[in-house]
Amino acid sequence: MDIFPLACLFDLDGVLVDTAKYHYLAWKLLAKELGFHFSEEDNERLKGVSRMASLEILLEVGGIDHLGEKEKVALANKKNGWYVESILKMTPDEVLPGVIEFLLEVKGAGVKMAIGSASKNTSTILERVGIGHFFDTVIDGNRVSQAKPDPEVFLTGAKELGVLPNKCLVFEDAAAGIEAAVNAGMKSVGIGNPSILNRATIVISGFQGFTWNKIQSLIS
């Protein structure tokens, strides 16, 4: 019998932990300093996108196009400083509902697991919330050069797990992440809004109430 999947690759922010709010607050504060408003709708464009690419989107929203590379790096670092201050206060309570139970089921089924995240703060977050031990490898923004929707982060994860891409299942909350999964030749589970994540194999609202067996039946 053809077994699927042999590996699960999880984005971190907004999928396993509730860090999206900290990103938004930091970007919103940066926009305020630059003299414009950055809305939650604007912030949707940043999901699954690298730090520097996110800054470019924010500057586009603000109509700012005169900054040099050094100024942009300084702004990105300032935003990251505010964000890190927030995540250093995180606790295990900020793991999203149903995640621990789901990870335990996947682990118990003998399926390999990896993190595939654009965040360069992935290790800090995993340590703070206490779920790092579930994963066989962690591929984050410190280990890849191409941002989603480029498939590099997921293809690297599959390679490290020793699993072919078509035997991997991606869990993502961002359109760019789902597109990266498609580009990698992987099936995907979108977490969130079906209209935004319409390229996903299936879309669910969250892990609460979804067992591993139910997910397998939905994607088969």
Legacy VTK file of the C-alpha trace (Angstrom):
# vtk DataFile Version 3.0
C-alpha trace
ASCII
DATASET POLYDATA
POINTS 220 float
0.000 0.000 0.000
1.275 3.489 -0.899
1.653 5.365 2.395
1.131 9.123 2.495
2.500 11.220 4.006
5.888 10.078 5.257
6.721 13.559 6.561
4.944 16.699 7.732
6.468 20.150 7.325
5.035 22.896 9.509
5.273 26.633 9.201
5.589 28.151 12.679
4.035 31.612 12.965
0.252 31.410 12.896
0.237 27.625 12.431
1.696 26.215 15.648
2.106 29.324 17.789
0.374 32.647 18.140
3.177 35.002 17.124
1.419 36.760 14.253
0.133 39.443 16.616
3.673 40.313 17.721
4.840 40.693 14.127
1.896 42.942 13.344
2.363 45.156 16.393
6.066 45.623 15.599
5.430 46.469 11.933
2.577 48.786 12.919
4.873 50.627 15.340
7.520 50.983 12.645
4.949 52.377 10.208
3.790 54.854 12.842
7.372 56.071 13.276
7.591 56.515 9.508
4.371 58.525 9.500
1.664 56.249 8.124
-0.942 53.697 9.215
-0.384 49.977 8.642
-3.629 48.001 8.840
-4.351 44.348 9.613
-5.386 44.000 5.962
-1.974 45.318 4.879
-0.366 42.864 7.279
-1.961 39.898 5.484
0.515 40.491 2.648
3.411 39.852 5.050
2.409 36.333 6.101
5.062 33.792 5.191
7.332 36.488 3.741
10.940 37.164 4.812
11.849 40.133 6.983
13.394 42.269 4.237
10.638 41.418 1.763
8.090 42.348 4.445
9.817 45.700 4.917
9.596 46.361 1.177
5.831 45.727 1.291
5.444 48.020 4.305
7.403 50.807 2.574
5.256 50.339 -0.530
2.114 50.751 1.606
3.579 53.957 3.025
4.651 55.262 -0.363
8.288 55.422 0.759
10.735 54.760 -2.067
13.794 56.867 -1.291
15.600 54.732 1.311
19.024 53.184 0.756
19.971 49.624 1.665
21.638 50.592 4.964
18.526 52.509 6.058
16.321 49.561 5.170
18.478 47.125 7.131
18.388 49.483 10.133
14.576 49.651 9.973
14.252 45.864 9.667
16.566 45.409 12.652
14.569 47.912 14.689
11.355 46.048 13.953
13.019 42.739 14.821
14.260 44.168 18.121
10.708 45.033 19.162
9.496 41.616 18.007
12.211 39.732 19.921
11.353 41.669 23.093
7.832 40.292 22.752
8.675 36.673 21.959
11.162 36.443 24.836
8.104 36.747 27.095
6.239 33.912 25.362
5.029 30.887 27.328
3.726 27.413 26.373
0.213 28.868 26.671
0.755 30.528 23.298
0.850 27.225 21.421
-2.384 27.285 19.420
-5.349 25.104 20.485
-5.126 21.439 19.477
-1.499 21.649 18.306
0.118 19.593 21.076
-2.439 16.810 20.732
-2.005 16.783 16.949
1.801 16.678 17.115
1.622 13.816 19.612
-0.592 11.846 17.216
1.706 12.461 14.237
4.749 11.491 16.303
2.967 8.373 17.516
2.206 7.400 13.918
5.942 7.373 13.163
5.704 10.255 10.683
8.758 12.516 10.468
8.263 16.197 11.242
10.112 19.404 10.405
9.696 23.130 10.792
9.852 25.148 7.562
9.695 28.810 8.509
10.929 32.129 7.140
11.467 33.361 10.702
15.048 33.833 11.871
13.740 33.662 15.440
12.376 30.132 15.094
14.738 28.519 17.628
13.939 31.160 20.245
10.198 30.650 19.814
10.434 26.844 19.939
12.475 27.068 23.132
10.083 29.518 24.783
6.944 27.489 24.044
8.546 24.075 24.588
7.662 22.187 21.412
11.077 21.875 19.759
11.467 18.218 20.751
8.708 17.173 18.348
10.732 18.006 15.240
13.421 15.997 13.484
14.887 19.093 11.845
14.305 22.851 11.781
14.715 24.820 8.551
14.372 28.552 9.150
15.357 31.921 7.726
18.940 31.437 8.925
19.354 28.349 6.755
17.791 29.310 3.422
18.265 32.280 1.113
15.047 32.182 -0.911
11.777 33.325 0.642
8.414 31.662 0.070
6.786 31.196 -2.466
10.171 29.788 -3.482
10.099 26.117 -2.382
13.658 26.100 -0.975
12.641 25.893 2.687
10.377 22.875 2.132
12.676 21.099 -0.309
15.540 21.503 2.179
13.352 20.047 4.925
12.378 17.063 2.778
16.011 16.420 1.898
17.115 16.502 5.540
14.307 14.139 6.489
15.248 11.811 3.642
11.742 11.925 2.179
10.734 12.634 -1.423
8.775 15.898 -1.880
5.673 14.088 -3.124
5.557 12.189 0.181
5.483 15.396 2.248
2.507 17.302 3.625
2.865 21.025 4.389
0.877 22.941 7.021
0.676 26.663 6.262
-1.394 29.755 7.076
-0.051 32.019 4.316
-0.798 32.131 0.587
2.946 32.428 -0.115
3.576 29.298 1.950
0.894 27.295 0.165
2.364 28.427 -3.152
5.795 27.265 -1.942
4.316 23.845 -1.180
2.768 23.676 -4.665
6.108 24.694 -6.180
7.818 21.946 -4.166
5.392 19.313 -5.478
3.866 18.764 -2.038
0.280 18.525 -0.820
-0.748 21.080 1.765
-3.147 21.859 4.582
-4.102 25.515 4.776
-4.826 26.872 8.251
-7.240 29.792 8.016
-9.311 31.466 5.307
-10.255 29.201 2.350
-10.565 32.169 -0.033
-6.967 33.221 0.701
-5.583 29.672 0.844
-7.462 28.381 -2.199
-4.374 26.638 -3.645
-4.122 24.319 -0.630
-5.145 20.663 -0.924
-7.543 21.202 1.987
-8.216 24.105 4.358
-9.087 23.845 8.045
-9.777 26.536 10.631
-7.240 25.151 13.115
-6.035 21.932 14.723
-8.653 21.816 17.449
-11.047 18.968 16.669
-8.888 17.590 13.841
-7.220 14.250 14.478
-4.332 12.877 12.422
-6.612 10.185 10.986
-9.155 12.793 9.908
-6.499 14.865 8.145
-5.235 11.756 6.330
-8.745 10.877 5.167
-9.319 14.416 3.855
-6.121 14.540 1.792
-6.248 10.996 0.407
LINES 1 221
220 0 1 2 3 4 5 6 7 8 9 10 11 12 13 14 15 16 17 18 19 20 21 22 23 24 25 26 27 28 29 30 31 32 33 34 35 36 37 38 39 40 41 42 43 44 45 46 47 48 49 50 51 52 53 54 55 56 57 58 59 60 61 62 63 64 65 66 67 68 69 70 71 72 73 74 75 76 77 78 79 80 81 82 83 84 85 86 87 88 89 90 91 92 93 94 95 96 97 98 99 100 101 102 103 104 105 106 107 108 109 110 111 112 113 114 115 116 117 118 119 120 121 122 123 124 125 126 127 128 129 130 131 132 133 134 135 136 137 138 139 140 141 142 143 144 145 146 147 148 149 150 151 152 153 154 155 156 157 158 159 160 161 162 163 164 165 166 167 168 169 170 171 172 173 174 175 176 177 178 179 180 181 182 183 184 185 186 187 188 189 190 191 192 193 194 195 196 197 198 199 200 201 202 203 204 205 206 207 208 209 210 211 212 213 214 215 216 217 218 219
